[in-house]
Protein backbone atom coordinates (compact mmCIF):
# COMPACT_ATOMS: atom_id res chain seq x y z
CA UNK A 1 0.00 0.00 0.00
CA UNK A 2 1.24 3.52 -0.68
CA UNK A 3 2.83 5.38 2.17
CA UNK A 4 1.01 8.47 3.41
CA UNK A 5 2.65 11.87 3.11
CA UNK A 6 4.73 13.00 6.06
CA UNK A 7 2.60 13.94 9.02
CA UNK A 8 4.20 17.36 9.38
CA UNK A 9 3.44 18.16 5.75
CA UNK A 10 -0.16 17.05 6.05
CA UNK A 11 -0.53 18.98 9.30
CA UNK A 12 0.95 22.15 7.83
CA UNK A 13 -1.33 21.94 4.82
CA UNK A 14 -4.42 21.35 6.91
CA UNK A 15 -3.60 23.96 9.51
CA UNK A 16 -2.78 26.54 6.85
CA UNK A 17 -6.00 25.85 4.96
CA UNK A 18 -8.13 26.04 8.10
CA UNK A 19 -6.64 29.28 9.43
CA UNK A 20 -8.93 32.26 9.43
CA UNK A 21 -7.65 35.75 8.78
CA UNK A 22 -7.35 37.69 12.04
CA UNK A 23 -9.29 40.93 12.21
CA UNK A 24 -7.14 44.01 12.15
CA UNK A 25 -8.09 47.19 13.97
CA UNK A 26 -4.88 49.18 14.25
CA UNK A 27 -4.58 50.82 10.83
CA UNK A 28 -2.46 50.65 7.72
CA UNK A 29 0.74 49.11 9.10
CA UNK A 30 -1.11 46.12 10.52
CA UNK A 31 -2.94 45.77 7.18
CA UNK A 32 0.42 45.56 5.43
CA UNK A 33 1.58 42.97 7.97
CA UNK A 34 -1.64 41.06 7.40
CA UNK A 35 -1.06 41.07 3.63
CA UNK A 36 2.55 39.94 4.11
CA UNK A 37 1.41 37.12 6.40
CA UNK A 38 -1.25 36.11 3.87
CA UNK A 39 1.30 36.00 1.03
CA UNK A 40 3.65 33.93 3.22
CA UNK A 41 0.82 31.51 4.04
CA UNK A 42 -0.04 31.16 0.35
CA UNK A 43 3.61 30.44 -0.49
CA UNK A 44 3.78 27.78 2.23
CA UNK A 45 0.55 26.18 1.01
CA UNK A 46 1.81 26.08 -2.58
CA UNK A 47 5.10 24.56 -1.41
CA UNK A 48 3.24 21.91 0.61
CA UNK A 49 0.93 21.18 -2.32
CA UNK A 50 3.91 20.79 -4.65
CA UNK A 51 5.46 18.29 -2.24
CA UNK A 52 2.16 16.40 -1.97
CA UNK A 53 2.00 16.15 -5.77
CA UNK A 54 5.51 14.68 -5.84
CA UNK A 55 4.55 12.07 -3.22
CA UNK A 56 1.29 11.10 -4.92
CA UNK A 57 1.43 7.40 -5.91
CA UNK A 58 0.98 6.70 -9.62
CA UNK A 59 -2.11 4.57 -9.01
CA UNK A 60 -3.85 7.53 -7.33
CA UNK A 61 -3.48 9.84 -10.29
CA UNK A 62 -6.71 10.12 -12.26
CA UNK A 63 -6.89 10.58 -15.99
CA UNK A 64 -8.05 14.02 -17.04
CA UNK A 65 -8.22 15.27 -13.45
CA UNK A 66 -6.15 17.88 -11.77
CA UNK A 67 -3.11 16.54 -9.97
CA UNK A 68 -3.87 19.17 -7.31
CA UNK A 69 -7.23 17.58 -6.64
CA UNK A 70 -5.70 14.11 -6.60
CA UNK A 71 -3.00 15.20 -4.14
CA UNK A 72 -5.50 16.87 -1.81
CA UNK A 73 -7.88 13.89 -1.88
CA UNK A 74 -4.99 11.51 -1.18
CA UNK A 75 -3.84 13.65 1.77
CA UNK A 76 -7.40 13.84 3.11
CA UNK A 77 -7.79 10.06 2.87
CA UNK A 78 -4.49 9.62 4.73
CA UNK A 79 -5.67 11.94 7.51
CA UNK A 80 -8.98 10.06 7.77
CA UNK A 81 -7.12 6.75 7.95
CA UNK A 82 -4.82 8.01 10.71
CA UNK A 83 -7.80 9.29 12.70
CA UNK A 84 -9.63 5.99 12.28
CA UNK A 85 -6.53 4.08 13.41
CA UNK A 86 -6.15 6.34 16.45
CA UNK A 87 -9.78 5.79 17.42
CA UNK A 88 -9.45 2.03 16.94
CA UNK A 89 -6.30 1.75 19.07
CA UNK A 90 -7.69 4.16 21.65
CA UNK A 91 -10.56 1.73 22.25
CA UNK A 92 -8.07 -0.96 23.24
C-alpha positions in Angstrom: 0.0 0.0 0.0 1.2 3.5 -0.7 2.8 5.4 2.2 1.0 8.5 3.4 2.7 11.9 3.1 4.7 13.0 6.1 2.6 13.9 9.0 4.2 17.4 9.4 3.4 18.2 5.7 -0.2 17.1 6.1 -0.5 19.0 9.3 0.9 22.2 7.8 -1.3 21.9 4.8 -4.4 21.3 6.9 -3.6 24.0 9.5 -2.8 26.5 6.9 -6.0 25.8 5.0 -8.1 26.0 8.1 -6.6 29.3 9.4 -8.9 32.3 9.4 -7.7 35.8 8.8 -7.4 37.7 12.0 -9.3 40.9 12.2 -7.1 44.0 12.1 -8.1 47.2 14.0 -4.9 49.2 14.2 -4.6 50.8 10.8 -2.5 50.6 7.7 0.7 49.1 9.1 -1.1 46.1 10.5 -2.9 45.8 7.2 0.4 45.6 5.4 1.6 43.0 8.0 -1.6 41.1 7.4 -1.1 41.1 3.6 2.6 39.9 4.1 1.4 37.1 6.4 -1.2 36.1 3.9 1.3 36.0 1.0 3.6 33.9 3.2 0.8 31.5 4.0 0.0 31.2 0.4 3.6 30.4 -0.5 3.8 27.8 2.2 0.6 26.2 1.0 1.8 26.1 -2.6 5.1 24.6 -1.4 3.2 21.9 0.6 0.9 21.2 -2.3 3.9 20.8 -4.6 5.5 18.3 -2.2 2.2 16.4 -2.0 2.0 16.2 -5.8 5.5 14.7 -5.8 4.6 12.1 -3.2 1.3 11.1 -4.9 1.4 7.4 -5.9 1.0 6.7 -9.6 -2.1 4.6 -9.0 -3.9 7.5 -7.3 -3.5 9.8 -10.3 -6.7 10.1 -12.3 -6.9 10.6 -16.0 -8.0 14.0 -17.0 -8.2 15.3 -13.5 -6.1 17.9 -11.8 -3.1 16.5 -10.0 -3.9 19.2 -7.3 -7.2 17.6 -6.6 -5.7 14.1 -6.6 -3.0 15.2 -4.1 -5.5 16.9 -1.8 -7.9 13.9 -1.9 -5.0 11.5 -1.2 -3.8 13.6 1.8 -7.4 13.8 3.1 -7.8 10.1 2.9 -4.5 9.6 4.7 -5.7 11.9 7.5 -9.0 10.1 7.8 -7.1 6.7 7.9 -4.8 8.0 10.7 -7.8 9.3 12.7 -9.6 6.0 12.3 -6.5 4.1 13.4 -6.2 6.3 16.4 -9.8 5.8 17.4 -9.4 2.0 16.9 -6.3 1.8 19.1 -7.7 4.2 21.6 -10.6 1.7 22.2 -8.1 -1.0 23.2 
